Amino acid sequence: MNTLRPIDSCANFVMMNTGGPGVEIIEHFRKNNVAIAPSIPGFDKFVRVSLGTPAEMSEFWRVWDLMPPRKMSM
């Protein structure tokens, strides 16, 4: 089982290691009407996810689950 592991954070967002090109994840979310931050230089396999309300986070995970399975890095 692969585990999605964020970088430790003391802010209102987390950096999630996607195990692949983060730009693909950002595009997937854009196509599903969920905005996440643009890619950050040096963090090519990460996406920045701002923490939101329970309803917003449920929508984030619903769209995440629409993606095909991929290998996650720890």
Secondary structure as UniProt FT lines:
FT   STRAND          6..7
FT   STRAND          13..17
FT   HELIX           22..31
FT   TURN            32..33
FT   TURN            41..42
FT   TURN            44..45
FT   STRAND          46..50
FT   HELIX           54..64
FT   TURN            65..66
//
